Structure formats: C-alpha cells, structure tokens
Amino acid sequence: MNIFTAIVHRENDIYVAECPEAGTVSQGSTFEESMVNLQEATELYLEEFPLKQACRPILTTFEVPAHA
C-alpha cells in the first residue's frame, strides 16, 4: 500500500482534487466524492504508468504583499 498526497480546492460548486506525485486530477460535488474519484483515477493511472520512485512534494507557505 502506497500513501500519496492530495491537494483539494473548491471551484464554484465542485471540489477539485490533485495528486502531485502521480499528476492525476479529479473532481466531485463533495470533498469525499472528489477524494474517491482521485483515488480511482490514480489507481488506474498507476496500473498503466507505475512510478519508479515516489517523491514527496514539499508543502510550504509564502507571503505576497496585499495591495489596497
């Protein structure tokens, strides 16, 4: 069993989920649905294109000045 990262954001009325390690993206009308769809899309992708070495992304934050 492999563990992957999911980045989820909301666009209007859908949730978009992305797996940066595999480059897969999916969506759903709920957070949970987007995660299930991402898992399925990633499983199908990896069947065809197995990853030789999974590399964890680095998650950090940065500041951008607010302009009035």
VEXRONU-653090 format. One line per field, with one value per residue (C-alpha): residue number from 1; residue in three letters; x, y, z. Coordinates in steps of 0.1 Angstrom, whole numbers, plus 5000, padded with zeros to 4 digits. Layout:
N
pos: [NUM, ...]
code: [ala, ...]
xx: [X, ...]
yy: [Y, ...]
zz: [Z, ...]
This chain:
68
pos: [1, 2, 3, 4, 5, 6, 7, 8, 9, 10, 11, 12, 13, 14, 15, 16, 17, 18, 19, 20, 21, 22, 23, 24, 25, 26, 27, 28, 29, 30, 31, 32, 33, 34, 35, 36, 37, 38, 39, 40, 41, 42, 43, 44, 45, 46, 47, 48, 49, 50, 51, 52, 53, 54, 55, 56, 57, 58, 59, 60, 61, 62, 63, 64, 65, 66, 67, 68]
code: [met, asn, ile, phe, thr, ala, ile, val, his, arg, glu, asn, asp, ile, tyr, val, ala, glu, cys, pro, glu, ala, gly, thr, val, ser, gln, gly, ser, thr, phe, glu, glu, ser, met, val, asn, leu, gln, glu, ala, thr, glu, leu, tyr, leu, glu, glu, phe, pro, leu, lys, gln, ala, cys, arg, pro, ile, leu, thr, thr, phe, glu, val, pro, ala, his, ala]
xx: [5000, 5014, 5005, 5000, 4994, 4960, 4955, 4919, 4904, 4869, 4859, 4824, 4802, 4828, 4858, 4890, 4915, 4951, 4978, 5011, 5032, 5013, 5000, 4964, 4934, 4897, 4867, 4834, 4804, 4816, 4851, 4846, 4835, 4865, 4888, 4872, 4874, 4911, 4919, 4903, 4920, 4953, 4949, 4940, 4969, 4995, 4983, 4994, 5023, 5039, 5060, 5096, 5102, 5076, 5089, 5070, 5062, 5073, 5044, 5052, 5037, 5049, 5037, 5026, 5021, 4984, 4978, 4950]
yy: [5000, 5034, 5067, 5097, 5134, 5150, 5187, 5197, 5231, 5243, 5258, 5272, 5242, 5214, 5201, 5195, 5170, 5166, 5140, 5158, 5126, 5110, 5141, 5129, 5152, 5145, 5163, 5157, 5175, 5169, 5167, 5130, 5123, 5142, 5120, 5088, 5098, 5109, 5076, 5057, 5079, 5074, 5036, 5034, 5057, 5037, 5004, 5018, 5040, 5027, 5051, 5041, 5062, 5083, 5117, 5136, 5172, 5199, 5219, 5253, 5288, 5322, 5358, 5382, 5419, 5429, 5460, 5483]
zz: [5000, 4990, 5006, 4983, 4988, 4979, 4973, 4973, 4965, 4957, 4924, 4925, 4932, 4928, 4946, 4926, 4939, 4927, 4934, 4928, 4929, 4900, 4883, 4885, 4889, 4896, 4909, 4927, 4941, 4976, 4992, 4998, 4963, 4949, 4970, 4960, 4923, 4928, 4943, 4915, 4888, 4905, 4907, 4870, 4861, 4881, 4865, 4831, 4843, 4875, 4894, 4897, 4928, 4946, 4956, 4983, 4974, 4997, 5011, 5025, 5026, 5014, 5017, 4990, 4999, 4999, 4977, 4987]
